[in-house]
Amino acid sequence: MEHREQTQNTLELLRETLGSGGLRSARMLVRSLYPAELARLLESVPPAERALIWEMVEPEDEGEVLVELAEQVRDSLIRGMKADQLIAATEGMELDDLADLLADLPEALTREVMRSMDHQDRERLNQVLSYDEDTAGGLMNVDIVTVRPDVTLEVVLRFLRARGEIPDGTDTIYVVNRNNEYLGSLYLSRLLTEDSQLAVDQVMSSATLPIPAHTSASEVVWEFENRDLLSAPVVDEDYRLVGRITVDDIVDVIREEAEHSLMSAAGLDEEHDMFAPVVTSARRRAVWLGINLGTAFLAASVVDLFQATVDKIVLLAVLMPVVPSMGGVAGSQSLTIITRAIALGQIDKTNARSIFRKEVLVGLLNGLVWASVVAIFTYFWFNNWQIGVVIAGAMLINLCLAAAAGFTVPLLLKRIKIDPALAGGVVLMAITDVAGYMSFLGLGTLLLL
């Protein structure tokens, strides 16, 4: 927490220094920040200041900073860089980070970067790029240390000393056979504490199961969370070891998924640049505003069907927004819970029916409670028990329908391969608005006319 506050203070001081024109002090502050901190800073300043700060970044740090940036911000900086600058920025980067960066580079630049690499690194990079970026293969780092099962721990120690260094974040050495098939994991803690004359296969762990390269990123997160992993081996379809995933990669995935859920709820892209041009930002937001407008007209058309009722009983117009509003809140609660459960893999065919029943019963119970409250309140307000009955009945109906919709909408969207976090709210709003107006005005027509 103390380091986080210190970093925040440094960022604020840097902004003030830039504003006062103290470029030398600003350069020193920029060089004191980690790449991820620099990325957050670049995303939080307008384009003019962003370009100035980018010039202060050390060339050897540029690649790592670019990987941490949101796509739009990264693209804007890359457009201002020459090919030789980009090639220099990629030198020394870990191959999994480099693969993430190359995925967003123009094809011509990607070819130039690939040509600048030696044959071995080029082959290893192609291996990572052959997998989708949202899979274990796309997340993995191919820089790993492997040993055979029949050598002694003393031989392994001599090998590591001769090697001189091991990849960052290494807590495990992987054991493979002559065909590079995964056999087990040799933890560094055991390597350092066990008798050096023991063979590797005597102290290695076979309990650490590898992750198939085509496993989705969300499933990889689940594996790390539920198995308390710091790192995990990745294997191809032939069980050959192809890389490893470390917990820092998983933290990045969790952060990206959280940003995606937050932004998708408003129909936005988590890669959006906060300082993008007005026209660009407006165009991105216009799509979902248009969809929402369409659903609003749908709800309005329902109201129009009961125009004669509203004209005769004006009090209905005063209370009309209450029912769809309550339904929208209740439905959003169910939608959020079910969308989260889908992401965590907590819903399947065995429990879906019981969860659905529970959500509807929750809607029914809340409907009974709040329908009673609003009926009493309406009676004392308008001195008309019939209107109280109408709004109470409509609220009960709509809260039950909202709970059912909050359960079914995300599941149906997932089945047709639409992100529930992105489209669920708009669909749910349309349902609760239409059902709310229909039930309220329909009951009003039946009981009051």
C-alpha positions, 0 to 999 in steps of 0.5 A: 500500500505504501509503495502504491501511494508513493507511486501515485505521488510520483505520478502527480509530481510528474504531471506538475513538473511537466506543467511547470516546464521542468523537463530535466526533473521530469526525465528523472521521474520518468526513469524511476517508474516501472514499465506498467506505471509508465503505461498508466501515466501515458494513458492518463495524459492528453496526446501532447503530454503523452508524446513528450513523456514518451520521448523521455522513456529509455529505449530499452524500456519502450517495448515493455511499456508498449505491451502494457498500454491500451491498444489505441494508445499503443497504436498512436505511439507506434505510428510515430516511431520509425522501424529501427526504433521499433526493432530496438524496442523489441530487443531483450523482450520476453517472447510472450510479451513480444508476441503480444506486441507483434499482434498489433504491429503492421505486417511489414513491421512484424516481418522486419522485427522477425528478420532481426532475430536469430533463427532459434528465437524466431522459431520460438516466437512463431510457436507462440504466435501459432496459438490464439492470444487468449489461450494458454499457448498465447500466454506462455513463455517459451524460455524454460529450463528442462532436465532429464529424469535420470541425472542427479541433482548435483549434475543439475546444479552444475548445469545451472551454474554453467548456464549462468542465469535462469529465466525470470520468475522460475520456481520450477525446472521441468523434467522431460524425456528424450522426446521432450514429453513432460514427466514432472516438475523439479521445484528449486526448493527441493533442488537446494535442500535434497541430497545432491546424489539423488536422481531427479526422478526421485525428488520430482513432483508428478502431481503438477499437471500440465495445461494443454496449449489450447486451453482458454485463458479463463480456464487457465485462470481457474487452474491457477486459482484453484490449484494455488499455482505460481507457475504451470507447464504448457504442453501441446497435443502430443504432451510435449513441453512447449512453455510455461505460464507464471502467475504474473501472466495470470494477474494480467489476464484477471485485470483485463477481464475485470476491465472488459466486464466493467467497460462492456456493461456500458457497451464500450471497449476496454482498449479505448483511449480516454483522450481519443478524438471526439468524433472517434469516441462518439462513433464508438458510443453511438452504436449502443446508444442507437440500440438503446434508442430502438428498445426505448421506442419499443417500450414507447409503442407499448405505452401507445397501445394504452393511450386511451387508458392513460388519457382517462386515468391521468394518475397512471402516467404519474406512476408509470415509470415506477414499475419498469424502474424496479424491474430493471434493478431486480433484473440487473441484480440477477443478470450480474450474478448469473454473468459472473457465475458463467465466467467462473464456470459455476452453472451447468446442466445439473444446477441450472434449474435449481438456480433459475427456481431460486432467482424467480423465488427471490423475485417473487419474495421481493415483489410481494414485499415491495408491491405491498409497500407501494400499494400502501404508499399509493393509497395514502398518496392518491386515496385510491385503493384500485390504483394501489392494486394495479401498481402492486400487481404490475410490480409483482409480475415485473419483478418475477419476469425480471428475475427470470430474464436476468437468468435466461438472457446471459445464458442465451447470449452465451449460447449464440456466442455474444458476450453477456457483459456486452449485450445483456444489459440492453436486452434486459432493459428492453424486456423489463421496460416492455413487461413493466408498461404492459403489465401496469397499463394492462391491469389498469385497463382491466381494473379501472375502465 
